[in-house]
């Protein structure tokens, strides 16, 4: 957390490229630190003809691994609500839908959050009614 806090004047950025087995560039992802422990996946894509072959999922997994190892507590992104090619792989990777937004430029957007801290994820699951409080949550919330 101290390392992340010290970067607030110079936020961390991540730039990734995806390549096929022949070394051909097929996709990208980039993101940036927004707050001390919050990382935003800003933009990504896979070149047509290389989609639905796992490149996007690999970019997501690599981002999650790299940013988790840096200490980020939350990794998030925003997407057009009908962009299933992006939403589904992220949900499969452990992201959860956190909110919807109506934007005059992009229309209806869905926000996806990935909690790197297992307890925070458990709290979200409890707060949304997905799970009943276990012993750990009962102690946390004095239930």
SEZAMI-567856 format. One record per residue (C-alpha): chain; residue in one letter; y, x, z; residue number from 0. Coordinates in Angstrom, 3 decimals. Layout:
<site><kette>A</kette><rest>A</rest><c2>Y</c2><c1>X</c1><c3>Z</c3><nr>NUM</nr></site>
...
This chain:
<site><kette>A</kette><rest>X</rest><c2>0.000</c2><c1>0.000</c1><c3>0.000</c3><nr>0</nr></site>
<site><kette>A</kette><rest>X</rest><c2>2.384</c2><c1>2.874</c1><c3>0.721</c3><nr>1</nr></site>
<site><kette>A</kette><rest>X</rest><c2>1.798</c2><c1>4.312</c1><c3>-2.758</c3><nr>2</nr></site>
<site><kette>A</kette><rest>X</rest><c2>2.537</c2><c1>0.925</c1><c3>-4.346</c3><nr>3</nr></site>
<site><kette>A</kette><rest>X</rest><c2>5.594</c2><c1>0.402</c1><c3>-2.126</c3><nr>4</nr></site>
<site><kette>A</kette><rest>X</rest><c2>6.996</c2><c1>3.775</c1><c3>-3.137</c3><nr>5</nr></site>
<site><kette>A</kette><rest>X</rest><c2>6.868</c2><c1>2.792</c1><c3>-6.831</c3><nr>6</nr></site>
<site><kette>A</kette><rest>X</rest><c2>9.160</c2><c1>-0.249</c1><c3>-6.598</c3><nr>7</nr></site>
<site><kette>A</kette><rest>X</rest><c2>12.025</c2><c1>1.672</c1><c3>-8.224</c3><nr>8</nr></site>
<site><kette>A</kette><rest>X</rest><c2>9.627</c2><c1>2.892</c1><c3>-10.916</c3><nr>9</nr></site>
<site><kette>A</kette><rest>X</rest><c2>6.974</c2><c1>0.168</c1><c3>-11.372</c3><nr>10</nr></site>
<site><kette>A</kette><rest>X</rest><c2>3.508</c2><c1>1.115</c1><c3>-12.467</c3><nr>11</nr></site>
<site><kette>A</kette><rest>X</rest><c2>2.571</c2><c1>0.184</c1><c3>-16.049</c3><nr>12</nr></site>
<site><kette>A</kette><rest>X</rest><c2>-0.891</c2><c1>0.077</c1><c3>-17.600</c3><nr>13</nr></site>
<site><kette>A</kette><rest>X</rest><c2>-1.577</c2><c1>0.466</c1><c3>-21.329</c3><nr>14</nr></site>
<site><kette>A</kette><rest>X</rest><c2>-5.151</c2><c1>0.089</c1><c3>-22.560</c3><nr>15</nr></site>
<site><kette>A</kette><rest>X</rest><c2>-6.721</c2><c1>0.278</c1><c3>-25.998</c3><nr>16</nr></site>
<site><kette>A</kette><rest>X</rest><c2>-10.114</c2><c1>-1.043</c1><c3>-27.055</c3><nr>17</nr></site>
<site><kette>A</kette><rest>X</rest><c2>-12.176</c2><c1>0.771</c1><c3>-29.657</c3><nr>18</nr></site>
<site><kette>A</kette><rest>X</rest><c2>-15.435</c2><c1>-0.080</c1><c3>-31.351</c3><nr>19</nr></site>
<site><kette>A</kette><rest>X</rest><c2>-18.460</c2><c1>2.241</c1><c3>-31.440</c3><nr>20</nr></site>
<site><kette>A</kette><rest>X</rest><c2>-17.002</c2><c1>3.986</c1><c3>-34.505</c3><nr>21</nr></site>
<site><kette>A</kette><rest>X</rest><c2>-13.717</c2><c1>4.706</c1><c3>-32.739</c3><nr>22</nr></site>
<site><kette>A</kette><rest>X</rest><c2>-11.767</c2><c1>2.046</c1><c3>-34.647</c3><nr>23</nr></site>
<site><kette>A</kette><rest>X</rest><c2>-8.912</c2><c1>0.455</c1><c3>-32.683</c3><nr>24</nr></site>
<site><kette>A</kette><rest>X</rest><c2>-9.745</c2><c1>-3.218</c1><c3>-32.091</c3><nr>25</nr></site>
<site><kette>A</kette><rest>X</rest><c2>-7.509</c2><c1>-4.401</c1><c3>-29.242</c3><nr>26</nr></site>
<site><kette>A</kette><rest>X</rest><c2>-5.002</c2><c1>-3.700</c1><c3>-26.502</c3><nr>27</nr></site>
<site><kette>A</kette><rest>X</rest><c2>-3.768</c2><c1>-4.816</c1><c3>-23.110</c3><nr>28</nr></site>
<site><kette>A</kette><rest>X</rest><c2>-0.704</c2><c1>-3.900</c1><c3>-21.129</c3><nr>29</nr></site>
<site><kette>A</kette><rest>X</rest><c2>0.745</c2><c1>-4.930</c1><c3>-17.832</c3><nr>30</nr></site>
<site><kette>A</kette><rest>X</rest><c2>3.174</c2><c1>-3.975</c1><c3>-15.110</c3><nr>31</nr></site>
<site><kette>A</kette><rest>X</rest><c2>3.719</c2><c1>-3.986</c1><c3>-11.386</c3><nr>32</nr></site>
<site><kette>A</kette><rest>X</rest><c2>6.012</c2><c1>-6.843</c1><c3>-10.369</c3><nr>33</nr></site>
<site><kette>A</kette><rest>X</rest><c2>6.039</c2><c1>-6.606</c1><c3>-6.613</c3><nr>34</nr></site>
<site><kette>A</kette><rest>X</rest><c2>4.552</c2><c1>-4.187</c1><c3>-4.166</c3><nr>35</nr></site>
<site><kette>A</kette><rest>X</rest><c2>1.006</c2><c1>-5.543</c1><c3>-4.502</c3><nr>36</nr></site>
<site><kette>A</kette><rest>X</rest><c2>1.274</c2><c1>-7.871</c1><c3>-7.530</c3><nr>37</nr></site>
<site><kette>A</kette><rest>X</rest><c2>0.308</c2><c1>-6.816</c1><c3>-11.069</c3><nr>38</nr></site>
<site><kette>A</kette><rest>X</rest><c2>1.064</c2><c1>-8.895</c1><c3>-14.153</c3><nr>39</nr></site>
<site><kette>A</kette><rest>X</rest><c2>-1.129</c2><c1>-8.705</c1><c3>-17.249</c3><nr>40</nr></site>
<site><kette>A</kette><rest>X</rest><c2>1.675</c2><c1>-9.190</c1><c3>-19.784</c3><nr>41</nr></site>
<site><kette>A</kette><rest>X</rest><c2>0.117</c2><c1>-9.009</c1><c3>-23.222</c3><nr>42</nr></site>
<site><kette>A</kette><rest>X</rest><c2>-3.240</c2><c1>-8.419</c1><c3>-24.827</c3><nr>43</nr></site>
<site><kette>A</kette><rest>X</rest><c2>-5.020</c2><c1>-9.067</c1><c3>-28.051</c3><nr>44</nr></site>
<site><kette>A</kette><rest>X</rest><c2>-8.052</c2><c1>-8.341</c1><c3>-30.159</c3><nr>45</nr></site>
<site><kette>A</kette><rest>X</rest><c2>-7.788</c2><c1>-7.868</c1><c3>-33.902</c3><nr>46</nr></site>
<site><kette>A</kette><rest>X</rest><c2>-9.314</c2><c1>-10.664</c1><c3>-35.947</c3><nr>47</nr></site>
<site><kette>A</kette><rest>X</rest><c2>-12.792</c2><c1>-9.754</c1><c3>-37.071</c3><nr>48</nr></site>
<site><kette>A</kette><rest>X</rest><c2>-13.482</c2><c1>-8.076</c1><c3>-33.727</c3><nr>49</nr></site>
<site><kette>A</kette><rest>X</rest><c2>-13.076</c2><c1>-11.151</c1><c3>-31.541</c3><nr>50</nr></site>
<site><kette>A</kette><rest>X</rest><c2>-15.894</c2><c1>-12.704</c1><c3>-29.532</c3><nr>51</nr></site>
<site><kette>A</kette><rest>X</rest><c2>-17.700</c2><c1>-9.376</c1><c3>-29.318</c3><nr>52</nr></site>
<site><kette>A</kette><rest>X</rest><c2>-16.750</c2><c1>-8.479</c1><c3>-25.739</c3><nr>53</nr></site>
<site><kette>A</kette><rest>X</rest><c2>-13.634</c2><c1>-6.380</c1><c3>-26.369</c3><nr>54</nr></site>
<site><kette>A</kette><rest>X</rest><c2>-11.319</c2><c1>-8.748</c1><c3>-24.506</c3><nr>55</nr></site>
<site><kette>A</kette><rest>X</rest><c2>-13.700</c2><c1>-9.077</c1><c3>-21.561</c3><nr>56</nr></site>
<site><kette>A</kette><rest>X</rest><c2>-13.914</c2><c1>-5.273</c1><c3>-21.401</c3><nr>57</nr></site>
<site><kette>A</kette><rest>X</rest><c2>-10.111</c2><c1>-5.003</c1><c3>-21.353</c3><nr>58</nr></site>
<site><kette>A</kette><rest>X</rest><c2>-9.933</c2><c1>-7.560</c1><c3>-18.524</c3><nr>59</nr></site>
<site><kette>A</kette><rest>X</rest><c2>-12.636</c2><c1>-5.802</c1><c3>-16.524</c3><nr>60</nr></site>
<site><kette>A</kette><rest>X</rest><c2>-11.007</c2><c1>-2.412</c1><c3>-17.011</c3><nr>61</nr></site>
<site><kette>A</kette><rest>X</rest><c2>-7.633</c2><c1>-3.795</c1><c3>-15.910</c3><nr>62</nr></site>
<site><kette>A</kette><rest>X</rest><c2>-9.150</c2><c1>-5.390</c1><c3>-12.805</c3><nr>63</nr></site>
<site><kette>A</kette><rest>X</rest><c2>-11.003</c2><c1>-2.197</c1><c3>-11.878</c3><nr>64</nr></site>
<site><kette>A</kette><rest>X</rest><c2>-8.016</c2><c1>0.093</c1><c3>-12.418</c3><nr>65</nr></site>
<site><kette>A</kette><rest>X</rest><c2>-5.484</c2><c1>-2.114</c1><c3>-10.628</c3><nr>66</nr></site>
<site><kette>A</kette><rest>X</rest><c2>-7.859</c2><c1>-2.914</c1><c3>-7.771</c3><nr>67</nr></site>
<site><kette>A</kette><rest>X</rest><c2>-8.413</c2><c1>0.806</c1><c3>-7.226</c3><nr>68</nr></site>
<site><kette>A</kette><rest>X</rest><c2>-4.624</c2><c1>1.283</c1><c3>-7.064</c3><nr>69</nr></site>
<site><kette>A</kette><rest>X</rest><c2>-4.443</c2><c1>-1.219</c1><c3>-4.193</c3><nr>70</nr></site>
<site><kette>A</kette><rest>X</rest><c2>-3.018</c2><c1>-4.285</c1><c3>-5.914</c3><nr>71</nr></site>
<site><kette>A</kette><rest>X</rest><c2>-3.903</c2><c1>-7.488</c1><c3>-4.056</c3><nr>72</nr></site>
<site><kette>A</kette><rest>X</rest><c2>-3.173</c2><c1>-9.896</c1><c3>-6.912</c3><nr>73</nr></site>
<site><kette>A</kette><rest>X</rest><c2>-3.553</c2><c1>-9.556</c1><c3>-10.675</c3><nr>74</nr></site>
<site><kette>A</kette><rest>X</rest><c2>-2.165</c2><c1>-12.456</c1><c3>-12.648</c3><nr>75</nr></site>
<site><kette>A</kette><rest>X</rest><c2>-1.376</c2><c1>-13.703</c1><c3>-16.129</c3><nr>76</nr></site>
<site><kette>A</kette><rest>X</rest><c2>0.096</c2><c1>-16.737</c1><c3>-17.914</c3><nr>77</nr></site>
<site><kette>A</kette><rest>X</rest><c2>-1.378</c2><c1>-18.308</c1><c3>-21.036</c3><nr>78</nr></site>
<site><kette>A</kette><rest>X</rest><c2>-0.920</c2><c1>-21.234</c1><c3>-23.389</c3><nr>79</nr></site>
<site><kette>A</kette><rest>X</rest><c2>-3.106</c2><c1>-23.901</c1><c3>-21.789</c3><nr>80</nr></site>
<site><kette>A</kette><rest>X</rest><c2>-5.179</c2><c1>-24.276</c1><c3>-24.977</c3><nr>81</nr></site>
<site><kette>A</kette><rest>X</rest><c2>-5.919</c2><c1>-20.548</c1><c3>-25.380</c3><nr>82</nr></site>
<site><kette>A</kette><rest>X</rest><c2>-9.600</c2><c1>-20.814</c1><c3>-24.482</c3><nr>83</nr></site>
<site><kette>A</kette><rest>X</rest><c2>-10.384</c2><c1>-17.445</c1><c3>-26.091</c3><nr>84</nr></site>
<site><kette>A</kette><rest>X</rest><c2>-8.450</c2><c1>-15.836</c1><c3>-23.222</c3><nr>85</nr></site>
<site><kette>A</kette><rest>X</rest><c2>-8.826</c2><c1>-18.361</c1><c3>-20.399</c3><nr>86</nr></site>
<site><kette>A</kette><rest>X</rest><c2>-12.632</c2><c1>-18.591</c1><c3>-20.468</c3><nr>87</nr></site>
<site><kette>A</kette><rest>X</rest><c2>-13.320</c2><c1>-14.822</c1><c3>-20.275</c3><nr>88</nr></site>
<site><kette>A</kette><rest>X</rest><c2>-10.840</c2><c1>-14.507</c1><c3>-17.422</c3><nr>89</nr></site>
<site><kette>A</kette><rest>X</rest><c2>-12.432</c2><c1>-17.370</c1><c3>-15.490</c3><nr>90</nr></site>
<site><kette>A</kette><rest>X</rest><c2>-15.835</c2><c1>-15.733</c1><c3>-16.025</c3><nr>91</nr></site>
<site><kette>A</kette><rest>X</rest><c2>-14.343</c2><c1>-12.459</c1><c3>-14.701</c3><nr>92</nr></site>
<site><kette>A</kette><rest>X</rest><c2>-13.318</c2><c1>-14.143</c1><c3>-11.439</c3><nr>93</nr></site>
<site><kette>A</kette><rest>X</rest><c2>-9.781</c2><c1>-15.302</c1><c3>-12.153</c3><nr>94</nr></site>
<site><kette>A</kette><rest>X</rest><c2>-8.849</c2><c1>-18.753</c1><c3>-10.841</c3><nr>95</nr></site>
<site><kette>A</kette><rest>X</rest><c2>-6.354</c2><c1>-21.292</c1><c3>-12.109</c3><nr>96</nr></site>
<site><kette>A</kette><rest>X</rest><c2>-3.413</c2><c1>-21.141</c1><c3>-9.736</c3><nr>97</nr></site>
<site><kette>A</kette><rest>X</rest><c2>-0.781</c2><c1>-23.359</c1><c3>-11.352</c3><nr>98</nr></site>
<site><kette>A</kette><rest>X</rest><c2>0.605</c2><c1>-24.894</c1><c3>-14.511</c3><nr>99</nr></site>
<site><kette>A</kette><rest>X</rest><c2>4.059</c2><c1>-24.384</c1><c3>-15.947</c3><nr>100</nr></site>
<site><kette>A</kette><rest>X</rest><c2>6.024</c2><c1>-26.229</c1><c3>-18.593</c3><nr>101</nr></site>
<site><kette>A</kette><rest>X</rest><c2>8.122</c2><c1>-23.783</c1><c3>-20.570</c3><nr>102</nr></site>
<site><kette>A</kette><rest>X</rest><c2>10.608</c2><c1>-24.664</c1><c3>-23.306</c3><nr>103</nr></site>
<site><kette>A</kette><rest>X</rest><c2>9.505</c2><c1>-21.662</c1><c3>-25.366</c3><nr>104</nr></site>
<site><kette>A</kette><rest>X</rest><c2>5.729</c2><c1>-21.677</c1><c3>-24.929</c3><nr>105</nr></site>
<site><kette>A</kette><rest>X</rest><c2>4.875</c2><c1>-25.247</c1><c3>-23.886</c3><nr>106</nr></site>
<site><kette>A</kette><rest>X</rest><c2>2.269</c2><c1>-25.796</c1><c3>-21.186</c3><nr>107</nr></site>
<site><kette>A</kette><rest>X</rest><c2>1.151</c2><c1>-22.554</c1><c3>-19.572</c3><nr>108</nr></site>
<site><kette>A</kette><rest>X</rest><c2>-1.704</c2><c1>-21.949</c1><c3>-17.173</c3><nr>109</nr></site>
<site><kette>A</kette><rest>X</rest><c2>-1.376</c2><c1>-19.231</c1><c3>-14.535</c3><nr>110</nr></site>
<site><kette>A</kette><rest>X</rest><c2>-4.516</c2><c1>-17.292</c1><c3>-13.652</c3><nr>111</nr></site>
<site><kette>A</kette><rest>X</rest><c2>-4.874</c2><c1>-15.230</c1><c3>-10.473</c3><nr>112</nr></site>
<site><kette>A</kette><rest>X</rest><c2>-7.417</c2><c1>-12.600</c1><c3>-9.579</c3><nr>113</nr></site>
<site><kette>A</kette><rest>X</rest><c2>-7.558</c2><c1>-11.745</c1><c3>-5.879</c3><nr>114</nr></site>
<site><kette>A</kette><rest>X</rest><c2>-8.836</c2><c1>-8.215</c1><c3>-5.303</c3><nr>115</nr></site>
<site><kette>A</kette><rest>X</rest><c2>-9.082</c2><c1>-8.864</c1><c3>-1.558</c3><nr>116</nr></site>
<site><kette>A</kette><rest>X</rest><c2>-12.210</c2><c1>-10.906</c1><c3>-0.793</c3><nr>117</nr></site>
<site><kette>A</kette><rest>X</rest><c2>-10.596</c2><c1>-12.571</c1><c3>2.230</c3><nr>118</nr></site>
<site><kette>A</kette><rest>X</rest><c2>-7.586</c2><c1>-13.722</c1><c3>0.205</c3><nr>119</nr></site>
<site><kette>A</kette><rest>X</rest><c2>-9.944</c2><c1>-15.173</c1><c3>-2.398</c3><nr>120</nr></site>
<site><kette>A</kette><rest>X</rest><c2>-11.887</c2><c1>-16.948</c1><c3>0.340</c3><nr>121</nr></site>
<site><kette>A</kette><rest>X</rest><c2>-8.611</c2><c1>-18.387</c1><c3>1.688</c3><nr>122</nr></site>
<site><kette>A</kette><rest>X</rest><c2>-7.729</c2><c1>-19.710</c1><c3>-1.784</c3><nr>123</nr></site>
<site><kette>A</kette><rest>X</rest><c2>-11.177</c2><c1>-21.261</c1><c3>-2.122</c3><nr>124</nr></site>
<site><kette>A</kette><rest>X</rest><c2>-10.708</c2><c1>-22.914</c1><c3>1.298</c3><nr>125</nr></site>
<site><kette>A</kette><rest>X</rest><c2>-7.148</c2><c1>-24.079</c1><c3>0.567</c3><nr>126</nr></site>
<site><kette>A</kette><rest>X</rest><c2>-8.272</c2><c1>-25.719</c1><c3>-2.687</c3><nr>127</nr></site>
<site><kette>A</kette><rest>X</rest><c2>-11.204</c2><c1>-27.463</c1><c3>-1.035</c3><nr>128</nr></site>
<site><kette>A</kette><rest>X</rest><c2>-13.861</c2><c1>-25.439</c1><c3>-2.835</c3><nr>129</nr></site>
<site><kette>A</kette><rest>X</rest><c2>-15.461</c2><c1>-24.185</c1><c3>0.400</c3><nr>130</nr></site>
<site><kette>A</kette><rest>X</rest><c2>-15.564</c2><c1>-25.284</c1><c3>4.010</c3><nr>131</nr></site>
<site><kette>A</kette><rest>X</rest><c2>-14.190</c2><c1>-22.808</c1><c3>6.552</c3><nr>132</nr></site>
<site><kette>A</kette><rest>X</rest><c2>-16.765</c2><c1>-20.305</c1><c3>7.769</c3><nr>133</nr></site>
<site><kette>A</kette><rest>X</rest><c2>-16.515</c2><c1>-18.333</c1><c3>11.009</c3><nr>134</nr></site>
<site><kette>A</kette><rest>X</rest><c2>-14.099</c2><c1>-15.796</c1><c3>9.527</c3><nr>135</nr></site>
<site><kette>A</kette><rest>X</rest><c2>-11.709</c2><c1>-18.487</c1><c3>8.258</c3><nr>136</nr></site>
<site><kette>A</kette><rest>X</rest><c2>-11.971</c2><c1>-20.469</c1><c3>11.482</c3><nr>137</nr></site>
<site><kette>A</kette><rest>X</rest><c2>-10.875</c2><c1>-17.384</c1><c3>13.432</c3><nr>138</nr></site>
<site><kette>A</kette><rest>X</rest><c2>-8.116</c2><c1>-16.624</c1><c3>10.910</c3><nr>139</nr></site>
<site><kette>A</kette><rest>X</rest><c2>-6.652</c2><c1>-20.142</c1><c3>11.080</c3><nr>140</nr></site>
<site><kette>A</kette><rest>X</rest><c2>-7.535</c2><c1>-20.846</c1><c3>14.733</c3><nr>141</nr></site>
<site><kette>A</kette><rest>X</rest><c2>-9.663</c2><c1>-23.831</c1><c3>13.715</c3><nr>142</nr></site>
